[in-house]
Amino acid sequence: QVQLVESGGGLVQAGESLRLSCVVSGSIIRVNTVGWWRQAPGKQREWVASISSRGITTYADSLKGRFSIFSDIAKNTVYLQMNSLKSEDTAVYYCWMRNSWGQGTQVTVSS
């Protein structure tokens, strides 16, 4: 059974950075694709970024250059580094792998 636990969210000001973590158990990230998604109030959940089992990273076009996804195989953890945060980045951020979701972590960016 796959379990994902996100952490690292919080309240920051516009222009600041945050790093989210997704600790995975029940399967190893080395052979899976792991993704980050987000859901803002009143909006549908949207894909943010993914990292494949080969370490290939992909991003939503609107977030390229500000967000970075990377993994620590030894810790079975995937990270999302978010820089130059904007108020529109405010959302609950979720980690996804093999059709399983974490509980989410809230990111709030004040302008």
Contacts in CASP RR format, 6 or more apart in sequence:
PFRMAT RR
TARGET T0000
AUTHOR 0000-0000-0000
METHOD contacts of the structure
MODEL  1
QVQLVESGGGLVQAGESLRLSCVVSGSIIRVNTVGWWRQAPGKQREWVAS
ISSRGITTYADSLKGRFSIFSDIAKNTVYLQMNSLKSEDTAVYYCWMRNS
WGQGTQVTVSS
1 26 0 8 1.000
2 24 0 8 1.000
2 25 0 8 1.000
2 26 0 8 1.000
2 27 0 8 1.000
2 97 0 8 1.000
2 98 0 8 1.000
2 100 0 8 1.000
3 24 0 8 1.000
3 25 0 8 1.000
3 26 0 8 1.000
3 100 0 8 1.000
3 102 0 8 1.000
4 22 0 8 1.000
4 23 0 8 1.000
4 24 0 8 1.000
4 25 0 8 1.000
4 95 0 8 1.000
4 96 0 8 1.000
4 97 0 8 1.000
4 100 0 8 1.000
4 101 0 8 1.000
4 102 0 8 1.000
5 22 0 8 1.000
5 23 0 8 1.000
5 25 0 8 1.000
5 95 0 8 1.000
5 102 0 8 1.000
5 103 0 8 1.000
6 20 0 8 1.000
6 21 0 8 1.000
6 22 0 8 1.000
6 93 0 8 1.000
6 94 0 8 1.000
6 95 0 8 1.000
6 102 0 8 1.000
6 103 0 8 1.000
6 104 0 8 1.000
6 105 0 8 1.000
7 20 0 8 1.000
7 21 0 8 1.000
7 23 0 8 1.000
7 105 0 8 1.000
8 18 0 8 1.000
8 19 0 8 1.000
8 20 0 8 1.000
8 21 0 8 1.000
8 105 0 8 1.000
9 18 0 8 1.000
9 20 0 8 1.000
9 93 0 8 1.000
9 105 0 8 1.000
9 106 0 8 1.000
9 107 0 8 1.000
10 18 0 8 1.000
10 105 0 8 1.000
10 106 0 8 1.000
10 107 0 8 1.000
10 108 0 8 1.000
11 108 0 8 1.000
11 109 0 8 1.000
11 110 0 8 1.000
12 18 0 8 1.000
12 85 0 8 1.000
12 107 0 8 1.000
12 108 0 8 1.000
12 109 0 8 1.000
12 110 0 8 1.000
13 109 0 8 1.000
13 110 0 8 1.000
13 111 0 8 1.000
14 85 0 8 1.000
14 86 0 8 1.000
14 87 0 8 1.000
14 109 0 8 1.000
14 110 0 8 1.000
14 111 0 8 1.000
15 83 0 8 1.000
15 84 0 8 1.000
15 85 0 8 1.000
15 86 0 8 1.000
15 109 0 8 1.000
16 85 0 8 1.000
16 109 0 8 1.000
17 81 0 8 1.000
17 82 0 8 1.000
17 83 0 8 1.000
17 84 0 8 1.000
17 85 0 8 1.000
18 82 0 8 1.000
18 85 0 8 1.000
18 107 0 8 1.000
19 79 0 8 1.000
19 80 0 8 1.000
19 81 0 8 1.000
19 82 0 8 1.000
20 36 0 8 1.000
20 79 0 8 1.000
20 80 0 8 1.000
20 82 0 8 1.000
20 93 0 8 1.000
20 105 0 8 1.000
20 107 0 8 1.000
21 77 0 8 1.000
21 78 0 8 1.000
21 79 0 8 1.000
22 34 0 8 1.000
22 36 0 8 1.000
22 77 0 8 1.000
22 78 0 8 1.000
22 79 0 8 1.000
22 80 0 8 1.000
22 95 0 8 1.000
22 102 0 8 1.000
23 75 0 8 1.000
23 76 0 8 1.000
23 77 0 8 1.000
24 34 0 8 1.000
24 76 0 8 1.000
24 77 0 8 1.000
24 78 0 8 1.000
24 95 0 8 1.000
24 97 0 8 1.000
25 76 0 8 1.000
27 97 0 8 1.000
27 98 0 8 1.000
28 73 0 8 1.000
28 76 0 8 1.000
29 53 0 8 1.000
29 71 0 8 1.000
29 73 0 8 1.000
29 76 0 8 1.000
29 77 0 8 1.000
29 78 0 8 1.000
29 97 0 8 1.000
30 53 0 8 1.000
30 73 0 8 1.000
31 53 0 8 1.000
32 53 0 8 1.000
32 97 0 8 1.000
32 98 0 8 1.000
33 50 0 8 1.000
33 51 0 8 1.000
33 52 0 8 1.000
33 53 0 8 1.000
33 97 0 8 1.000
34 50 0 8 1.000
34 51 0 8 1.000
34 71 0 8 1.000
34 78 0 8 1.000
34 95 0 8 1.000
34 96 0 8 1.000
34 97 0 8 1.000
35 47 0 8 1.000
35 48 0 8 1.000
35 49 0 8 1.000
35 50 0 8 1.000
35 51 0 8 1.000
35 69 0 8 1.000
35 78 0 8 1.000
35 95 0 8 1.000
35 96 0 8 1.000
35 97 0 8 1.000
36 47 0 8 1.000
36 48 0 8 1.000
36 49 0 8 1.000
36 50 0 8 1.000
36 69 0 8 1.000
36 78 0 8 1.000
36 80 0 8 1.000
36 93 0 8 1.000
36 94 0 8 1.000
36 95 0 8 1.000
36 96 0 8 1.000
37 45 0 8 1.000
37 46 0 8 1.000
37 47 0 8 1.000
37 48 0 8 1.000
37 93 0 8 1.000
37 94 0 8 1.000
37 95 0 8 1.000
37 96 0 8 1.000
38 45 0 8 1.000
38 46 0 8 1.000
38 48 0 8 1.000
38 89 0 8 1.000
38 91 0 8 1.000
38 92 0 8 1.000
38 93 0 8 1.000
38 94 0 8 1.000
38 107 0 8 1.000
39 45 0 8 1.000
39 46 0 8 1.000
39 91 0 8 1.000
39 92 0 8 1.000
39 94 0 8 1.000
40 88 0 8 1.000
40 90 0 8 1.000
40 91 0 8 1.000
41 90 0 8 1.000
41 91 0 8 1.000
43 91 0 8 1.000
45 94 0 8 1.000
46 60 0 8 1.000
47 60 0 8 1.000
48 59 0 8 1.000
48 60 0 8 1.000
48 63 0 8 1.000
48 67 0 8 1.000
48 80 0 8 1.000
48 93 0 8 1.000
49 57 0 8 1.000
49 58 0 8 1.000
49 59 0 8 1.000
49 60 0 8 1.000
49 63 0 8 1.000
49 67 0 8 1.000
49 68 0 8 1.000
49 69 0 8 1.000
49 80 0 8 1.000
50 57 0 8 1.000
50 58 0 8 1.000
50 69 0 8 1.000
51 57 0 8 1.000
51 69 0 8 1.000
51 70 0 8 1.000
51 71 0 8 1.000
51 78 0 8 1.000
52 58 0 8 1.000
55 71 0 8 1.000
57 68 0 8 1.000
57 69 0 8 1.000
57 70 0 8 1.000
59 65 0 8 1.000
59 67 0 8 1.000
59 69 0 8 1.000
65 83 0 8 1.000
66 82 0 8 1.000
66 83 0 8 1.000
66 84 0 8 1.000
66 85 0 8 1.000
67 80 0 8 1.000
67 81 0 8 1.000
67 82 0 8 1.000
67 83 0 8 1.000
68 80 0 8 1.000
68 81 0 8 1.000
68 83 0 8 1.000
69 78 0 8 1.000
69 79 0 8 1.000
69 80 0 8 1.000
69 81 0 8 1.000
70 78 0 8 1.000
70 79 0 8 1.000
70 81 0 8 1.000
71 77 0 8 1.000
71 78 0 8 1.000
71 79 0 8 1.000
72 78 0 8 1.000
72 79 0 8 1.000
78 95 0 8 1.000
80 93 0 8 1.000
82 89 0 8 1.000
82 107 0 8 1.000
85 107 0 8 1.000
85 109 0 8 1.000
86 109 0 8 1.000
86 111 0 8 1.000
87 109 0 8 1.000
87 110 0 8 1.000
87 111 0 8 1.000
88 109 0 8 1.000
89 107 0 8 1.000
89 109 0 8 1.000
90 107 0 8 1.000
90 108 0 8 1.000
90 109 0 8 1.000
91 107 0 8 1.000
92 104 0 8 1.000
92 105 0 8 1.000
92 106 0 8 1.000
92 107 0 8 1.000
93 104 0 8 1.000
93 105 0 8 1.000
93 106 0 8 1.000
93 107 0 8 1.000
94 101 0 8 1.000
94 102 0 8 1.000
94 104 0 8 1.000
95 101 0 8 1.000
95 102 0 8 1.000
95 104 0 8 1.000
96 102 0 8 1.000
END
